[in-house]
Amino acid sequence: MSSRPFLFELSGEHPDLPRAEVGATVEAECGQWREMLSSPGILVAEFDHAHFQDVASRLGLCHRAGRYLGSCNPKNAVDFAGRLEIPEGTIAVRAKRFQGGHMEISMSDLSRKIGGVLAQGRRVDLTEPEVEIRMLISEGIHFFICDALTDRTQFENRKVGMRPFFSPISLHPKFARALVNLTGVRRGERILDPFCGTGGLLLEASLMGIRVLGSDISKEMIQGCRENLEFFGARYDDLRRGDVGNIQEMFGEVDAIATDPPYGRSTTTMKEDLGELYSRMMGDFAEVLPQGKKVALVLPKPCLKSPGLRVVESHLQRVHGSLNRHYCVLVREHGP
């Protein structure tokens, strides 16, 4: 294994969810990895470089990623840049500030000075450089070579209003992708959404090379989910109409569960009390998950405790008014 440090430029859309997504995805794709640096707006992880593109291509809450060059105090940035080892090729140097970090620094001046140091003996190409050097300014200055750029437009093209069948209550695709990644599911494994609705979670999982299974109590939702998956060319293993209590009978053992169960007035629960539904669904999840496998779900309240499932992380997202989303991850502690 040839390990190398990579920097992930995190989305600022949530204080800790993007960092958790990167960690879970690296773990899923690489197995062994080491966190080298965690700082506002970045995560530096060391792992086998052969898995880099597989990791980067899965992320929903990350802007860019690439080979980590190092970090320094802003006062030492020019001297530090002069000691960096940069690959051969045309270059471009670009700076970005994360959420107001070091406002006293002029990014244009910094880019010009650093560019002058790094461009000695090289040709600058600001349009299509062979080596794009990025500086992320947060509590310090972090240098990396941009090797992967997240295509954020793909998520906009798959959001609720762009699907042939949709419901207004649905996670944005980038957050749906993050939820899937939090399960740590690997490519080729089976993930289940027992409240699949219009299929937003299954769509993101399928496009990442994960085998998807879905069920819903509503026949209309199953038909709409199938329509959406086929519209975007996403493959699926099985979609069935059924209650969450029947998932073991329908699908057997699965490798992960990712779901956004019903909440709010407009949801379909066949008149079942939401509290009762949430309580029994956790037991159903435990029945189909092997030991050590995870379920990631979104709830309007803090994570639920349940026999056989242990809460390992939780992330609060304040949406609007009284609506909060709790992104909860639980692990199966004991075998069936």
Residue frames as qw, qx, qy, qz and C-alpha x, y, z in Angstrom:
[[0.000, 0.888, 0.459, 0.000, 0.00, 0.00, 0.00],
 [0.411, 0.196, 0.009, 0.890, 1.31, 3.45, -0.97],
 [0.171, -0.791, -0.524, 0.266, -0.19, 6.00, 1.43],
 [0.278, 0.282, 0.128, 0.909, -0.38, 9.69, 0.68],
 [0.008, 0.492, 0.523, -0.696, -2.06, 12.65, 2.42],
 [0.075, 0.474, 0.581, 0.657, -5.04, 14.21, 0.66],
 [0.069, 0.211, 0.357, -0.907, -6.85, 17.41, 1.56],
 [0.017, 0.571, 0.777, 0.264, -10.63, 17.61, 1.27],
 [0.057, -0.085, 0.063, -0.993, -12.11, 21.10, 0.95],
 [0.008, 0.415, 0.879, -0.232, -15.35, 20.77, 2.88],
 [0.120, -0.630, -0.465, -0.611, -18.68, 22.41, 2.19],
 [0.043, 0.100, -0.476, 0.873, -19.63, 25.06, 4.71],
 [0.504, -0.326, -0.422, -0.679, -23.29, 24.04, 4.59],
 [0.811, -0.521, -0.215, -0.155, -23.06, 22.24, 7.93],
 [0.235, -0.838, 0.462, -0.168, -20.54, 22.49, 10.79],
 [0.398, -0.454, 0.796, -0.036, -19.65, 18.78, 11.05],
 [0.852, 0.294, 0.368, -0.227, -21.65, 16.67, 8.59],
 [0.635, 0.710, -0.300, -0.060, -19.22, 17.17, 5.65],
 [0.031, -0.629, 0.755, -0.181, -16.28, 16.04, 7.80],
 [0.655, -0.099, 0.688, -0.296, -18.18, 12.96, 8.96],
 [0.831, 0.496, 0.100, -0.231, -19.10, 12.11, 5.37],
 [0.429, 0.718, -0.548, 0.019, -15.49, 12.22, 4.20],
 [0.263, -0.467, 0.803, -0.262, -14.33, 10.03, 7.09],
 [0.761, 0.111, 0.558, -0.312, -17.03, 7.42, 6.51],
 [0.761, 0.620, -0.069, -0.179, -16.38, 7.37, 2.75],
 [0.221, 0.687, -0.687, 0.082, -12.61, 6.97, 3.13],
 [0.473, -0.265, 0.786, -0.297, -13.25, 4.13, 5.57],
 [0.823, 0.326, 0.352, -0.305, -15.64, 2.46, 3.12],
 [0.697, 0.685, -0.199, -0.068, -13.31, 2.70, 0.12],
 [0.342, 0.673, -0.604, 0.257, -9.93, 2.17, 1.80],
 [0.841, -0.321, -0.418, 0.118, -10.40, 0.41, 5.11],
 [0.646, -0.407, -0.168, 0.624, -7.18, 1.69, 6.65],
 [0.254, 0.740, 0.109, 0.613, -6.63, 5.44, 6.87],
 [0.486, -0.375, -0.394, 0.684, -5.33, 8.11, 9.23],
 [0.020, 0.952, 0.264, 0.151, -6.65, 11.58, 9.99],
 [0.620, 0.124, -0.136, 0.762, -3.69, 13.96, 9.78],
 [0.071, -0.076, -0.161, 0.982, -5.38, 17.32, 10.21],
 [0.048, -0.690, -0.704, -0.158, -8.87, 18.58, 10.94],
 [0.172, -0.260, -0.121, 0.942, -9.40, 22.31, 10.70],
 [0.396, 0.614, 0.350, -0.586, -12.23, 24.68, 9.72],
 [0.568, 0.670, -0.156, -0.452, -13.13, 23.89, 6.12],
 [0.501, 0.522, -0.681, -0.113, -10.69, 21.01, 5.63],
 [0.877, -0.326, 0.343, -0.089, -9.91, 17.43, 6.48],
 [0.327, 0.641, -0.685, -0.114, -6.52, 15.92, 5.64],
 [0.918, -0.149, 0.311, -0.197, -6.58, 12.13, 5.44],
 [0.048, 0.571, -0.788, -0.227, -3.75, 9.73, 4.66],
 [0.836, 0.115, 0.490, -0.219, -4.64, 6.57, 2.73],
 [0.586, 0.018, 0.667, 0.460, -3.69, 4.45, -0.26],
 [0.141, 0.469, -0.205, -0.848, -3.58, 6.85, -3.21],
 [0.023, -0.070, -0.881, -0.468, -5.05, 4.17, -5.50],
 [0.046, -0.578, -0.809, 0.097, -8.44, 4.81, -3.85],
 [0.075, -0.313, -0.143, 0.936, -8.45, 8.59, -4.13],
 [0.266, -0.020, -0.455, -0.850, -10.73, 8.96, -7.15],
 [0.404, -0.368, -0.823, -0.153, -13.17, 6.40, -5.76],
 [0.265, -0.482, -0.558, 0.621, -13.43, 8.41, -2.55],
 [0.007, -0.278, 0.045, 0.960, -13.68, 11.83, -4.19],
 [0.242, -0.131, -0.651, -0.708, -16.33, 10.73, -6.70],
 [0.330, -0.455, -0.826, 0.024, -18.73, 9.70, -3.92],
 [0.220, -0.326, -0.468, 0.792, -18.84, 12.88, -1.86],
 [0.038, 0.765, 0.570, 0.297, -21.81, 15.23, -1.71],
 [0.280, -0.951, -0.126, 0.032, -20.60, 17.86, 0.77],
 [0.610, -0.420, 0.288, 0.608, -17.10, 18.48, -0.52],
 [0.361, 0.859, -0.057, -0.358, -15.96, 21.10, -3.05],
 [0.574, 0.662, -0.482, 0.027, -12.49, 19.90, -4.05],
 [0.837, -0.460, 0.287, 0.068, -9.84, 17.41, -3.03],
 [0.703, 0.631, -0.284, 0.166, -6.27, 16.61, -3.90],
 [0.778, 0.044, -0.371, 0.505, -2.68, 16.03, -2.84],
 [0.417, -0.901, -0.104, 0.066, -1.89, 17.84, 0.40],
 [0.572, 0.583, -0.238, 0.525, 1.23, 20.02, 0.27],
 [0.470, -0.135, -0.514, 0.704, 1.26, 21.48, 3.78],
 [0.221, -0.882, -0.382, -0.163, -0.02, 24.23, 6.04],
 [0.489, 0.089, -0.241, 0.833, 1.53, 27.39, 7.47],
 [0.118, -0.695, -0.368, 0.606, 0.94, 30.63, 9.32],
 [0.429, 0.852, 0.282, 0.098, -0.16, 33.45, 6.96],
 [0.150, -0.926, 0.277, 0.210, 2.94, 35.46, 7.92],
 [0.421, -0.454, 0.720, 0.313, 5.19, 32.71, 6.58],
 [0.781, 0.453, 0.379, -0.205, 3.18, 31.88, 3.45],
 [0.512, 0.801, -0.286, -0.121, 5.64, 33.19, 0.86],
 [0.070, -0.609, 0.788, -0.062, 8.68, 31.49, 2.41],
 [0.653, -0.016, 0.722, -0.229, 6.69, 28.31, 2.93],
 [0.762, 0.584, 0.156, -0.230, 5.56, 28.25, -0.71],
 [0.311, 0.787, -0.523, -0.098, 9.13, 28.59, -1.86],
 [0.227, -0.409, 0.877, -0.111, 9.97, 25.26, -0.20],
 [0.801, 0.203, 0.403, -0.393, 7.09, 23.31, -1.72],
 [0.241, -0.196, 0.840, 0.445, 7.82, 20.52, -4.18],
 [0.603, 0.491, 0.176, -0.603, 5.49, 20.98, -7.14],
 [0.737, 0.191, 0.605, 0.233, 5.14, 18.49, -10.03],
 [0.211, -0.160, 0.480, 0.836, 6.24, 19.51, -13.51],
 [0.159, 0.584, 0.735, 0.306, 3.78, 21.21, -15.83],
 [0.030, -0.486, -0.132, -0.864, 1.97, 24.49, -16.34],
 [0.262, -0.342, -0.732, 0.528, 0.52, 25.94, -13.17],
 [0.220, -0.644, -0.215, -0.701, -2.18, 28.19, -11.77],
 [0.263, -0.106, -0.694, 0.662, -2.42, 29.41, -8.20],
 [0.356, -0.549, -0.369, -0.660, -5.80, 30.19, -6.65],
 [0.080, 0.044, -0.694, 0.714, -6.90, 31.19, -3.16],
 [0.465, -0.522, -0.532, -0.477, -10.17, 30.80, -1.32],
 [0.124, -0.316, 0.552, -0.761, -11.28, 32.01, 2.08],
 [0.408, -0.343, -0.843, -0.069, -13.35, 29.74, 4.34],
 [0.393, -0.758, -0.516, -0.075, -16.10, 31.56, 6.23],
 [0.136, -0.963, 0.020, -0.230, -14.27, 34.80, 6.94],
 [0.844, -0.345, 0.014, 0.410, -10.89, 33.39, 7.90],
 [0.500, -0.334, 0.159, 0.783, -8.13, 36.06, 8.13],
 [0.331, 0.851, 0.406, 0.033, -10.07, 38.88, 6.52],
 [0.177, -0.867, 0.219, 0.412, -6.98, 41.08, 6.74],
 [0.460, -0.211, 0.695, 0.511, -5.41, 39.04, 3.93],
 [0.523, 0.571, -0.160, -0.613, -6.01, 40.12, 0.34],
 [0.847, 0.090, 0.522, 0.045, -6.54, 36.92, -1.64],
 [0.652, 0.750, 0.029, 0.105, -5.55, 38.58, -4.90],
 [0.016, 0.863, -0.489, 0.131, -2.29, 39.88, -3.41],
 [0.648, -0.391, 0.650, -0.071, -1.54, 36.54, -1.80],
 [0.861, 0.352, 0.364, 0.044, -2.20, 34.65, -5.04],
 [0.474, 0.856, -0.173, 0.117, 0.05, 37.05, -6.94],
 [0.196, -0.768, 0.595, -0.133, 2.93, 36.72, -4.46],
 [0.731, -0.188, 0.654, -0.052, 2.69, 32.95, -4.13],
 [0.799, 0.557, 0.227, 0.006, 2.23, 32.60, -7.87],
 [0.284, 0.887, -0.359, 0.059, 5.38, 34.62, -8.44],
 [0.395, -0.572, 0.714, -0.086, 7.35, 32.25, -6.23],
 [0.745, 0.044, 0.663, -0.063, 5.96, 29.02, -7.64],
 [0.701, 0.685, 0.177, -0.085, 5.99, 30.12, -11.30],
 [0.092, -0.798, 0.522, 0.287, 9.73, 30.64, -11.49],
 [0.080, -0.338, 0.878, 0.330, 10.93, 28.67, -14.50],
 [0.298, 0.346, 0.889, -0.030, 7.37, 27.54, -15.30],
 [0.118, -0.225, -0.457, -0.852, 4.62, 28.59, -17.63],
 [0.274, 0.236, 0.592, -0.720, 1.43, 29.93, -16.08],
 [0.222, -0.219, -0.731, -0.606, -1.86, 28.76, -17.59],
 [0.284, 0.029, 0.503, -0.816, -4.92, 30.15, -15.84],
 [0.688, 0.129, -0.230, -0.676, -7.37, 28.38, -18.15],
 [0.976, -0.021, -0.165, -0.138, -6.28, 24.73, -18.23],
 [0.079, -0.736, 0.651, -0.166, -3.27, 24.32, -15.96],
 [0.717, 0.119, -0.687, 0.006, -1.64, 20.93, -15.62],
 [0.463, -0.222, -0.665, 0.542, -1.10, 21.66, -11.92],
 [0.248, -0.725, -0.200, -0.610, -3.69, 23.75, -10.06],
 [0.400, -0.035, -0.635, 0.660, -2.39, 24.82, -6.68],
 [0.375, -0.726, -0.388, -0.426, -5.06, 25.82, -4.20],
 [0.207, 0.139, -0.568, 0.785, -4.68, 27.83, -1.02],
 [0.442, -0.649, -0.557, -0.272, -7.49, 27.57, 1.49],
 [0.095, 0.366, -0.405, 0.833, -7.44, 30.31, 4.10],
 [0.606, -0.602, -0.482, -0.194, -9.10, 29.41, 7.39],
 [0.586, -0.799, 0.034, 0.133, -7.26, 29.56, 10.74],
 [0.444, -0.501, 0.509, 0.541, -4.06, 29.13, 8.70],
 [0.532, 0.587, -0.346, -0.502, -3.19, 28.65, 5.03],
 [0.742, -0.068, 0.667, 0.006, -3.47, 25.14, 3.62],
 [0.282, 0.566, -0.550, -0.545, -1.89, 24.22, 0.28],
 [0.680, 0.072, 0.730, -0.013, -3.01, 21.39, -1.96],
 [0.065, 0.195, -0.681, -0.703, -3.04, 20.35, -5.61],
 [0.670, 0.234, 0.269, -0.652, -6.59, 20.11, -6.92],
 [0.048, -0.167, 0.935, 0.308, -7.03, 16.60, -8.34],
 [0.055, -0.449, -0.878, -0.160, -10.82, 16.32, -8.08],
 [0.201, -0.013, 0.077, -0.976, -13.63, 18.85, -8.35],
 [0.242, 0.377, 0.852, -0.271, -17.13, 17.95, -7.20],
 [0.072, -0.256, -0.544, -0.795, -19.65, 18.64, -9.94],
 [0.154, 0.251, 0.618, -0.729, -22.27, 20.39, -7.84],
 [0.466, 0.198, -0.243, -0.828, -24.54, 20.94, -10.84],
 [0.382, -0.033, -0.898, -0.216, -25.25, 17.20, -10.99],
 [0.083, -0.316, -0.802, 0.500, -27.04, 17.47, -7.65],
 [0.281, 0.365, 0.127, -0.878, -29.08, 20.44, -8.80],
 [0.434, 0.183, -0.617, -0.631, -30.10, 18.47, -11.89],
 [0.431, -0.163, -0.886, -0.046, -31.44, 15.69, -9.69],
 [0.111, 0.041, 0.568, -0.815, -33.22, 17.73, -7.05],
 [0.350, 0.362, 0.774, -0.384, -36.91, 17.29, -6.35],
 [0.454, 0.664, 0.163, -0.571, -38.40, 19.53, -9.02],
 [0.256, 0.563, -0.638, -0.458, -36.25, 18.00, -11.77],
 [0.209, -0.038, 0.977, -0.001, -37.62, 14.48, -11.30],
 [0.317, -0.205, -0.653, -0.657, -40.59, 13.16, -13.30],
 [0.612, -0.576, -0.509, -0.187, -42.28, 12.12, -10.04],
 [0.315, 0.260, -0.492, 0.769, -41.72, 14.11, -6.88],
 [0.463, -0.739, -0.487, 0.049, -42.93, 15.00, -3.43],
 [0.054, 0.884, -0.145, 0.441, -42.05, 18.36, -1.86],
 [0.624, -0.679, 0.365, -0.129, -40.70, 16.58, 1.24],
 [0.943, 0.218, -0.039, 0.249, -37.36, 15.22, 0.13],
 [0.560, -0.622, 0.204, 0.509, -33.70, 15.68, 1.02],
 [0.356, 0.835, -0.321, -0.270, -31.55, 17.65, -1.39],
 [0.931, 0.282, -0.221, 0.068, -29.43, 15.17, -3.40],
 [0.362, 0.587, -0.556, 0.465, -26.14, 16.33, -1.83],
 [0.426, -0.417, 0.564, -0.571, -27.49, 15.65, 1.66],
 [0.954, 0.046, 0.058, -0.292, -29.06, 12.38, 0.49],
 [0.754, 0.453, -0.426, 0.211, -25.65, 11.32, -0.79],
 [0.004, 0.558, -0.616, 0.557, -24.02, 12.29, 2.49],
 [0.741, -0.267, 0.358, -0.502, -26.56, 10.20, 4.41],
 [0.963, 0.218, -0.148, -0.062, -25.81, 7.16, 2.25],
 [0.528, 0.547, -0.514, 0.398, -22.08, 7.66, 2.77],
 [0.350, -0.567, 0.494, -0.559, -22.51, 7.87, 6.54],
 [0.952, -0.133, 0.094, -0.259, -23.53, 4.20, 6.54],
 [0.292, -0.594, 0.726, 0.186, -20.05, 3.21, 5.33],
 [0.865, 0.301, 0.383, -0.119, -21.59, 1.00, 2.65],
 [0.328, -0.414, 0.634, 0.565, -19.17, -0.24, 0.00],
 [0.499, 0.403, -0.421, -0.642, -19.63, -0.42, -3.75],
 [0.479, 0.109, -0.840, -0.230, -21.38, -3.62, -4.72],
 [0.030, -0.152, -0.856, 0.493, -23.01, -4.04, -1.32],
 [0.187, -0.570, -0.694, -0.398, -26.77, -3.89, -0.72],
 [0.005, 0.057, 0.388, -0.920, -28.39, -0.85, 0.86],
 [0.103, -0.562, -0.808, -0.144, -32.06, -0.64, 1.82],
 [0.160, -0.077, 0.159, -0.971, -34.41, 2.32, 2.14],
 [0.027, -0.368, -0.926, 0.077, -37.61, 0.98, 3.75],
 [0.160, 0.789, 0.408, -0.431, -39.34, 4.38, 3.35],
 [0.523, 0.020, 0.439, 0.730, -38.05, 5.02, -0.15],
 [0.204, 0.745, 0.222, -0.595, -40.73, 7.51, -1.23],
 [0.579, 0.783, -0.046, -0.222, -39.70, 9.08, -4.52],
 [0.946, 0.148, 0.036, 0.287, -36.31, 7.35, -4.42],
 [0.132, 0.945, -0.249, 0.164, -33.90, 10.20, -3.71],
 [0.511, -0.632, 0.582, -0.016, -31.63, 8.15, -1.44],
 [0.843, 0.102, 0.513, 0.123, -31.70, 5.10, -3.69],
 [0.576, 0.807, 0.042, 0.120, -30.87, 7.27, -6.70],
 [0.023, -0.880, 0.463, -0.106, -27.70, 8.64, -5.11],
 [0.668, -0.388, 0.635, -0.015, -26.65, 5.21, -3.82],
 [0.846, 0.366, 0.379, 0.084, -27.16, 3.55, -7.20],
 [0.460, 0.868, -0.122, 0.144, -25.12, 6.21, -8.99],
 [0.227, -0.769, 0.587, -0.108, -22.26, 5.42, -6.59],
 [0.502, 0.322, -0.796, -0.100, -22.23, 1.76, -7.63],
 [0.255, -0.103, 0.809, -0.519, -24.16, 0.46, -4.64],
 [0.236, -0.272, -0.869, -0.339, -26.92, -2.14, -5.07],
 [0.265, -0.102, 0.281, -0.917, -30.23, -0.65, -3.96],
 [0.209, -0.395, -0.893, -0.051, -33.39, -2.06, -2.43],
 [0.175, -0.115, 0.164, -0.964, -36.48, -0.06, -1.59],
 [0.170, -0.486, -0.856, -0.059, -39.91, -0.43, -0.06],
 [0.167, -0.084, 0.152, -0.971, -42.76, 1.88, 0.82],
 [0.283, 0.330, 0.799, -0.415, -46.25, 1.47, 2.20],
 [0.450, 0.644, 0.125, -0.606, -47.60, 3.49, -0.74],
 [0.730, 0.311, 0.547, 0.267, -48.04, 1.82, -4.13],
 [0.349, 0.927, 0.107, 0.083, -47.92, 5.25, -5.77],
 [0.249, -0.862, 0.423, 0.128, -44.52, 5.97, -4.23],
 [0.689, -0.186, 0.649, 0.266, -43.08, 2.68, -5.42],
 [0.620, 0.616, 0.428, 0.231, -44.25, 3.39, -8.95],
 [0.133, 0.987, -0.063, 0.060, -42.86, 6.93, -8.77],
 [0.507, -0.668, 0.506, 0.200, -39.57, 5.73, -7.31],
 [0.729, 0.118, 0.595, 0.317, -39.15, 3.26, -10.16],
 [0.450, 0.832, 0.266, 0.185, -39.94, 6.00, -12.68],
 [0.117, -0.962, 0.242, 0.048, -37.34, 8.33, -11.17],
 [0.622, -0.443, 0.586, 0.270, -34.58, 5.72, -11.04],
 [0.681, 0.344, 0.559, 0.324, -35.16, 4.72, -14.64],
 [0.269, 0.953, 0.132, 0.049, -35.32, 8.35, -15.77],
 [0.132, -0.893, 0.427, 0.052, -31.78, 8.95, -14.45],
 [0.717, 0.433, -0.546, -0.004, -30.47, 5.58, -15.66],
 [0.245, -0.508, 0.708, -0.425, -30.01, 4.25, -12.13],
 [0.576, -0.002, -0.803, -0.153, -30.12, 0.50, -11.60],
 [0.531, -0.392, 0.437, -0.611, -31.99, -1.13, -8.73],
 [0.059, 0.128, -0.989, 0.039, -32.16, -4.67, -7.39],
 [0.205, -0.466, -0.859, -0.061, -35.68, -4.69, -5.98],
 [0.212, -0.136, 0.155, -0.955, -38.54, -2.29, -5.21],
 [0.284, -0.355, -0.886, -0.086, -41.58, -3.52, -3.31],
 [0.421, -0.537, -0.050, -0.729, -44.71, -2.19, -1.73],
 [0.720, -0.287, -0.616, 0.140, -44.77, -3.18, 1.92],
 [0.476, -0.861, 0.003, -0.179, -44.63, -2.17, 5.54],
 [0.115, 0.727, -0.620, 0.272, -41.31, -1.68, 7.32],
 [0.679, -0.348, 0.561, -0.321, -42.25, -4.62, 9.51],
 [0.935, 0.248, 0.246, -0.066, -41.90, -6.93, 6.51],
 [0.286, 0.835, -0.451, -0.129, -38.41, -5.94, 5.34],
 [0.368, -0.424, 0.827, 0.018, -36.78, -9.14, 6.60],
 [0.695, 0.301, 0.645, -0.103, -39.29, -11.26, 4.73],
 [0.567, 0.806, 0.085, -0.146, -38.95, -9.13, 1.58],
 [0.395, 0.832, -0.377, 0.100, -35.19, -8.57, 1.43],
 [0.910, -0.140, -0.249, 0.300, -33.42, -10.68, 4.04],
 [0.585, -0.579, -0.002, 0.568, -30.07, -9.48, 5.33],
 [0.417, 0.864, 0.070, 0.273, -28.70, -6.19, 3.97],
 [0.673, 0.099, -0.223, 0.699, -25.36, -4.42, 4.31],
 [0.128, -0.104, -0.232, 0.958, -26.71, -1.00, 5.27],
 [0.041, 0.754, 0.654, 0.039, -29.88, 1.04, 5.72],
 [0.134, -0.097, -0.011, 0.986, -30.28, 4.69, 4.76],
 [0.065, -0.612, -0.744, -0.259, -33.70, 6.26, 5.13],
 [0.082, -0.112, 0.141, -0.980, -35.67, 9.43, 5.69],
 [0.064, -0.414, -0.905, 0.080, -38.78, 8.10, 7.46],
 [0.084, -0.686, -0.463, -0.555, -42.06, 10.02, 7.41],
 [0.259, -0.431, -0.483, 0.717, -42.64, 13.04, 9.62],
 [0.114, 0.137, -0.106, -0.978, -44.90, 16.05, 9.45],
 [0.542, 0.315, 0.438, -0.644, -48.55, 16.45, 8.59],
 [0.644, 0.513, -0.249, -0.510, -48.35, 15.57, 4.90],
 [0.054, 0.388, -0.916, -0.088, -46.68, 12.20, 5.34],
 [0.808, -0.051, -0.370, -0.455, -48.31, 8.84, 4.73],
 [0.062, -0.333, 0.870, -0.358, -48.29, 6.50, 7.75],
 [0.469, -0.284, -0.775, -0.316, -51.66, 4.82, 7.25],
 [0.494, -0.699, -0.105, -0.507, -52.83, 6.76, 10.33],
 [0.816, -0.255, -0.383, 0.351, -50.21, 5.13, 12.55],
 [0.341, -0.934, 0.052, 0.093, -48.81, 7.36, 15.31],
 [0.498, 0.740, -0.400, 0.208, -45.32, 8.51, 14.36],
 [0.323, -0.632, 0.630, -0.315, -43.93, 7.65, 17.77],
 [0.861, -0.054, 0.472, -0.179, -45.18, 4.09, 17.46],
 [0.809, 0.583, -0.056, 0.045, -43.86, 3.82, 13.91],
 [0.210, 0.785, -0.525, 0.251, -40.40, 5.05, 14.93],
 [0.559, -0.479, 0.612, -0.290, -40.29, 2.68, 17.89],
 [0.900, 0.086, 0.419, -0.084, -41.10, -0.46, 15.93],
 [0.688, 0.705, -0.171, 0.033, -39.01, 0.42, 12.88],
 [0.052, -0.758, 0.633, -0.149, -35.80, 0.36, 14.92],
 [0.693, -0.202, 0.676, -0.150, -36.46, -3.23, 15.89],
 [0.833, 0.506, 0.218, -0.060, -37.11, -4.06, 12.24],
 [0.344, 0.842, -0.412, 0.055, -33.80, -2.46, 11.26],
 [0.364, -0.580, 0.714, -0.143, -31.92, -4.57, 13.81],
 [0.853, 0.083, 0.491, -0.154, -33.39, -7.76, 12.33],
 [0.798, 0.584, 0.112, 0.096, -31.89, -7.25, 8.86],
 [0.197, 0.874, -0.410, 0.172, -28.50, -5.74, 9.76],
 [0.866, -0.002, -0.390, 0.313, -25.51, -7.99, 10.51],
 [0.591, -0.703, -0.094, 0.384, -23.29, -7.15, 13.45],
 [0.470, -0.353, 0.230, 0.776, -21.12, -4.08, 12.81],
 [0.205, 0.423, 0.552, 0.689, -23.27, -2.74, 9.95],
 [0.054, -0.266, -0.296, 0.916, -24.94, 0.65, 10.14],
 [0.127, 0.741, 0.631, 0.194, -28.19, 2.48, 9.63],
 [0.164, -0.131, -0.043, 0.977, -28.22, 6.21, 8.86],
 [0.007, -0.669, -0.710, -0.219, -31.53, 8.02, 9.09],
 [0.015, 0.284, -0.042, 0.958, -33.04, 11.48, 9.40],
 [0.287, -0.579, -0.749, 0.147, -35.42, 12.24, 12.26],
 [0.069, -0.778, -0.146, -0.607, -37.20, 15.39, 13.46],
 [0.597, -0.752, 0.162, -0.228, -35.95, 14.68, 16.99],
 [0.145, -0.665, 0.732, -0.040, -32.78, 13.29, 18.66],
 [0.461, 0.247, -0.830, -0.195, -31.69, 9.77, 17.81],
 [0.843, -0.308, -0.029, -0.439, -33.74, 6.89, 19.14],
 [0.178, -0.441, 0.865, -0.159, -32.28, 4.22, 21.37],
 [0.888, 0.083, -0.155, -0.425, -33.16, 0.64, 20.55],
 [0.784, -0.350, 0.511, 0.027, -32.02, -2.84, 21.65],
 [0.816, 0.167, 0.433, 0.343, -29.22, -4.07, 19.43],
 [0.446, 0.704, 0.163, 0.528, -28.53, -0.65, 17.89],
 [0.503, -0.575, -0.171, 0.623, -26.04, 1.82, 19.35],
 [0.256, 0.961, 0.098, 0.027, -25.93, 5.49, 18.38],
 [0.760, -0.095, 0.086, 0.637, -22.44, 6.32, 17.10],
 [0.219, -0.097, 0.088, 0.967, -22.98, 9.86, 15.80],
 [0.130, 0.777, 0.611, -0.074, -25.62, 12.54, 15.35],
 [0.266, 0.001, 0.183, 0.946, -25.68, 15.80, 13.41],
 [0.141, 0.705, 0.557, -0.415, -28.30, 18.50, 13.91],
 [0.202, 0.194, 0.431, 0.858, -29.46, 20.55, 10.92],
 [0.165, 0.565, 0.464, -0.662, -31.79, 23.49, 11.56],
 [0.326, 0.393, 0.680, 0.526, -33.97, 23.83, 8.48],
 [0.109, -0.384, -0.146, -0.905, -36.55, 26.51, 9.19],
 [0.593, -0.477, -0.061, -0.646, -38.95, 27.49, 11.95],
 [0.707, -0.425, 0.460, -0.329, -39.57, 24.49, 14.16],
 [0.960, 0.264, -0.078, -0.041, -38.19, 21.94, 11.67],
 [0.228, -0.708, 0.665, 0.064, -34.94, 20.30, 12.71],
 [0.909, 0.251, -0.316, -0.100, -33.29, 17.34, 11.05],
 [0.533, -0.616, 0.580, -0.036, -31.17, 14.96, 13.08],
 [0.711, 0.451, -0.528, -0.114, -28.83, 12.87, 10.93],
 [0.685, -0.490, 0.478, -0.248, -28.38, 9.76, 13.07],
 [0.603, 0.400, -0.687, -0.071, -26.01, 6.84, 12.59],
 [0.743, -0.403, 0.422, -0.328, -26.44, 3.64, 14.58],
 [0.316, 0.426, -0.840, -0.111, -24.45, 0.40, 14.47],
 [0.895, -0.194, -0.275, -0.291, -25.76, -3.13, 14.94],
 [0.265, -0.678, 0.624, -0.283, -24.13, -4.40, 18.11],
 [0.498, -0.174, 0.839, -0.135, -25.14, -8.04, 18.15],
 [0.147, 0.044, -0.837, -0.525, -26.03, -10.62, 15.56],
 [0.632, -0.211, -0.285, -0.689, -29.65, -11.69, 15.00]]
